[in-house]
Amino acid sequence: MLKWISKLFNRAEETEPFVNVFERSNLRAGVTAQPRICGHTGYVIELDCLLEDGQWMPIGTIADFSVQDAVVLLQQAADFIGDVYGVRQLPTVYVRGKTYFVDDRLNELRSVTNPHDRVELCPVEYTDW
């Protein structure tokens, strides 16, 4: 009986295992599968920040249907901070497993990890139909 009660109280502290984990610098995004009311599987992204003592601190949770909005909001916040400081980091995009800087001045995508890996952007001319 004591084991059952112990399990019951510890169950509230257990979290679902991550389906996948992504890390970059001192940030981590853990993806957890969650059943939806409709019966389909949805996903929740738990964002954590690595502290100096080596512990992960939760900083936010985002549902799968809000990911694109969260990305846009973070990009807007980064642009605001860049405007305040007067120096802005180039925006990035994630394409086919690689992260690229978007350089409008040079009209190219440049790999974040290898500046020699670049993709020239071709201007598109629009015509009225």
C-alpha positions in Angstrom: 0.0 0.0 0.0 2.8 2.4 0.8 4.4 1.8 -2.6 1.1 2.6 -4.3 0.8 5.8 -2.4 4.4 6.7 -3.1 3.9 6.1 -6.8 0.7 8.2 -6.8 2.4 11.2 -5.3 5.5 10.9 -7.5 3.4 10.5 -10.6 2.6 14.2 -10.5 6.4 15.0 -10.8 7.0 12.7 -13.7 7.1 14.2 -17.2 6.6 12.6 -20.5 9.8 11.6 -22.2 10.9 13.8 -25.1 10.3 12.5 -28.6 13.2 14.6 -29.8 15.6 17.1 -28.3 17.3 20.0 -30.1 20.1 22.0 -28.5 21.9 25.2 -29.6 24.3 27.2 -27.5 22.7 27.3 -24.0 19.2 26.5 -25.2 17.3 23.3 -25.5 13.9 22.5 -27.1 12.4 19.2 -26.0 9.4 17.9 -28.1 6.8 15.9 -26.2 3.8 14.0 -27.8 0.5 14.9 -26.2 -2.9 13.5 -27.1 -5.4 16.0 -28.3 -9.1 16.1 -27.4 -10.0 15.0 -31.0 -7.9 11.9 -30.6 -4.9 12.9 -32.8 -1.4 13.3 -31.5 -0.2 16.9 -31.0 3.2 18.1 -29.9 4.4 20.5 -27.2 7.9 22.1 -27.3 9.4 22.8 -23.9 12.1 25.4 -24.0 14.9 25.3 -21.4 18.0 27.5 -20.7 21.2 26.0 -19.4 22.4 27.9 -16.3 26.0 28.3 -15.1 25.6 25.5 -12.6 24.7 23.0 -15.3 21.0 22.8 -14.5 18.3 23.3 -17.1 15.7 26.0 -16.3 12.4 26.0 -18.1 11.7 29.2 -19.9 8.6 28.4 -21.9 6.2 25.9 -23.5 4.8 26.2 -27.0 2.1 24.1 -28.7 2.8 22.7 -32.2 0.2 25.0 -33.8 1.9 28.1 -32.4 5.5 27.4 -33.4 5.6 29.7 -36.5 4.0 32.5 -34.6 6.6 32.1 -31.8 9.4 32.2 -34.4 8.1 35.4 -35.9 7.7 37.0 -32.4 11.3 36.1 -31.5 12.6 37.5 -34.8 10.6 40.7 -34.2 12.1 40.9 -30.6 15.6 40.3 -32.1 15.1 43.1 -34.6 13.9 45.5 -31.9 17.0 44.7 -29.7 19.2 45.3 -32.8 17.6 48.6 -33.5 18.1 49.7 -29.8 21.8 48.8 -29.9 22.3 50.0 -33.4 23.7 46.7 -34.6 21.5 44.0 -35.9 22.3 40.4 -36.5 21.4 39.1 -39.9 18.1 37.0 -39.8 18.4 33.3 -40.3 16.4 30.6 -42.0 16.6 26.8 -41.7 16.6 25.1 -45.1 17.2 21.3 -45.7 18.9 20.7 -42.4 21.2 23.8 -42.4 20.9 27.2 -40.9 21.7 30.2 -43.2 22.0 33.9 -42.7 19.9 35.9 -45.0 22.0 38.7 -46.5 19.8 41.0 -48.5 22.8 43.3 -49.3 24.7 40.5 -51.0 21.5 38.8 -52.2 22.6 35.4 -50.8 22.1 32.8 -48.1 25.3 32.1 -46.2 25.8 29.1 -43.9 26.0 30.1 -40.2 28.8 27.5 -39.6 30.7 27.8 -42.9 30.7 31.2 -44.7 32.0 29.6 -47.9 28.8 27.6 -48.2 26.5 30.1 -49.8 23.5 30.2 -52.1 22.9 33.1 -54.4 19.4 34.3 -54.5 18.0 35.1 -58.0 15.8 38.1 -58.3 12.3 37.3 -59.4 10.5 39.6 -61.8 6.8 39.8 -61.4 4.5 40.5 -64.4 0.9 41.3 -64.5 -1.2 38.6 -66.0 
